[in-house]
Amino acid sequence: MGEYRIDELARLAATTVRNVRVYQDRGLLAPPRRDGRVGIYTDAHLARLRLIGQLLRRGYTFANIGEMLAVWERGGDLAEILDLESAVGHPWSDEIAGHVTAAQLREAFGAQDTAQNRARAVALGILEPDGGRYRVPSPRLLSAGAEMVAAGMTLPAVLDLAERLRVHVDAVARDMAATVAAHVVAAHLEDRARHGEDIAAAAAIVRRLRPLAQIVVDAMLAQAMSEHVQEALGEHVAQVLGQRGRTEPPGG
């Protein structure tokens, strides 16, 4: 389970530190665990913050949200409810964020590490300014980009590809999440009494969805890549082989 300080928690929940404290004061968010003078929050807090944000955007007041949460918690085992909140809010990747310096970026991307390209990487969320260095939410993604540049692609082309992929992947994720929510998870939460076993089943489904989503996307991407790589490169390969066949001497 992830652990966060209040500023990191607020950033991940797309809110502010002030709002986090307001929600705590109003009893909507449990207080953090104390580690000395530092408050430590968990994925359950993150999930609750995201839920509060969704309800506020739908027009609910603090009083409405407090009443709903109180009814929900009275209708089922609190541990089950917190488990569901944790399952929904838990990061979908076990990848650990890293940091890079400007010198390391220059070493990885050479002269293509320009201010413009770095700004685009920040806009895409690949890099996040963090004092005198950059936080890297996905070191694997940054490493893949460096490998593509090393293989001969230009950095702008890699960033263009990342931007297009982000749009397509976001659409796929939105579709899968909405479909599962509508056809599977909701079936376990329709009963307004919200029995503990229904909540536990919904939490289990959310956790099962994580590896299943990756398996489905990986399998379909592999099938599509097999087809499109052949389409994109097959003609080029044939031309290269044809040229070699014309230039090589008979029997050579």
Phi, psi and omega in degrees: 000135181289152176232137187221146166279167190297324181291321178292320178300314180298318180297314182294329181270003180058044177224197181240160177300320179300317180296320178303315181292324177297316180296323177294316181298327181272002177080012180275339184229130180294150178293157181281165169285139182266133172238088189071237179263002184258132175274132181247122180255161183238182177297331178295320175297318181298316179296319179296319178299316180295322178295316178300316179300318179296318181292321178297319179294337178274001175099004179285147177270170176302320180296316178301314183295318179300318179294316180297316180295322179294317178296317180300314183290330176285332184278350181209171179295128182302323180298321179295318181295315179295327178294319178294316178300320180293320180297321181288320186269351183292138179305144183273004177228142176269008180292137180263128180297151180233189178224148174226153176261168177299323179295322179291324176294319178297321180293322183284323188243357175060221184292344179282352177281073181264167178299322180294314180293323180292321178296322178294320178297324177293316180298328180276355180082010178285324176236148175228117179305134182215083183068235181269011179219190181234136171277138181244101181302324179230093177302329179294322179293317178296319179296321178296320178297318178296322179294320179296319178295318179297331180281351176124352177284150175280153179297319175302322179294321178296318179292323175300315179298317179298321180294318179292317180298321181300319180296313182293317181293322178299320180294319179296313181297318180298317180296313181296316181296316181294320181295314179295318180298320184284322189256342185239296186296316183301328181298333180270353184239010182291326180294119185294342177288339177051066179298150183303321182293327177293318180294318179297321179295319179296318179297319180295322180295317180299318180292323179291332183295330185300301179294327180296319179299317180294319180297314181298312182294317179299315183294315182289324177295319180297317179297314182293320180296321178302319181287313188280330174296320177298317179296316186284324187252343185302317181294320180296318179297318180297320179296317180297314180295322179294320179294319179295322180294328181282331186269335182283139178292152179306137178078357183273000000 
